[in-house]
Amino acid sequence: MIRLYCEKKEGNQELCASCKELIAYAHARLDHCPFGEQKGMCKYCKIHCYSPQKRKEIKKVMRFAGPRMLLYAPWQVIKHWLKK
């Protein structure tokens, strides 16, 4: 989703520094998530892994990229919804 946001919203051909940093942060947080591979959607999670500032950034990305994911990766969206 971050790659889609960076390309379509920000107009970058390659990931910008702030989007690279956000991806690295997200991966680091997911690596330390107590739910591991069984993790569902973050908005339903009782444990919030992201700092308030990063949550704000990732929400902005998700609001933009989420609806567009149906066009770019429909199977991933369906699998994500089924994790609810």
C-alpha positions as CSV (number, residue, x, y, z in Angstrom):
1,M,0.0,0.0,0.0
2,I,2.9,2.4,0.8
3,R,4.4,1.8,-2.7
4,L,1.1,2.5,-4.3
5,Y,0.6,5.7,-2.3
6,C,4.2,6.9,-3.1
7,E,3.7,6.3,-6.8
8,K,0.1,7.4,-7.4
9,K,-0.4,10.1,-4.7
10,E,3.1,11.6,-4.5
11,G,4.0,11.0,-8.1
12,N,7.3,9.3,-7.5
13,Q,8.8,6.7,-9.8
14,E,10.8,5.1,-6.9
15,L,10.0,5.1,-3.2
16,C,10.9,8.4,-1.5
17,A,12.9,8.5,1.7
18,S,9.9,9.0,3.9
19,C,8.0,6.1,2.4
20,K,11.1,3.8,2.7
21,E,11.3,4.8,6.3
22,L,7.6,4.0,6.8
23,I,8.0,0.6,5.2
24,A,11.0,-0.2,7.4
25,Y,9.1,1.0,10.5
26,A,6.1,-1.2,9.6
27,H,8.2,-4.3,9.0
28,A,10.0,-3.7,12.3
29,R,6.7,-3.4,14.2
30,L,5.2,-6.5,12.5
31,D,8.4,-8.5,13.3
32,H,7.7,-7.8,17.0
33,C,4.0,-8.3,16.9
34,P,2.9,-10.9,19.5
35,F,0.2,-12.2,17.1
36,G,2.8,-12.9,14.3
37,E,1.3,-14.5,11.2
38,Q,-2.1,-14.7,12.8
39,K,-2.4,-10.9,13.0
40,G,-5.7,-9.5,11.7
41,M,-6.5,-5.9,10.7
42,C,-4.7,-3.3,12.8
43,K,-7.9,-1.3,13.4
44,Y,-9.4,-4.2,15.3
45,C,-6.3,-5.0,17.3
46,K,-6.2,-4.5,21.0
47,I,-2.5,-3.8,21.0
48,H,-1.4,-0.8,19.0
49,C,2.2,-1.3,17.8
50,Y,2.7,2.0,16.0
51,S,3.6,5.3,17.7
52,P,0.9,7.9,17.4
53,Q,2.7,9.8,14.6
54,K,3.3,6.7,12.6
55,R,-0.3,5.6,13.0
56,K,-1.3,8.9,11.6
57,E,1.0,8.5,8.6
58,I,-0.1,4.9,7.9
59,K,-3.8,5.9,8.2
60,K,-3.2,8.5,5.5
61,V,-1.6,5.9,3.3
62,M,-4.4,3.4,3.9
63,R,-7.1,5.9,3.2
64,F,-5.6,6.6,-0.2
65,A,-4.4,3.2,-1.2
66,G,-7.0,1.0,0.4
67,P,-9.8,1.5,-2.2
68,R,-7.3,1.4,-5.1
69,M,-6.0,-2.0,-3.9
70,L,-9.1,-3.6,-5.4
71,L,-7.7,-2.6,-8.8
72,Y,-4.1,-3.4,-8.2
73,A,-4.2,-6.5,-6.0
74,P,-7.7,-7.9,-5.7
75,W,-6.8,-11.3,-4.3
76,Q,-4.7,-9.7,-1.5
77,V,-7.7,-7.5,-0.6
78,I,-10.0,-10.5,-0.4
79,K,-7.5,-12.5,1.8
80,H,-7.1,-9.4,4.0
81,W,-10.9,-9.1,4.4
82,L,-11.2,-12.7,5.3
83,K,-8.8,-12.3,8.2
84,K,-11.3,-10.1,10.0
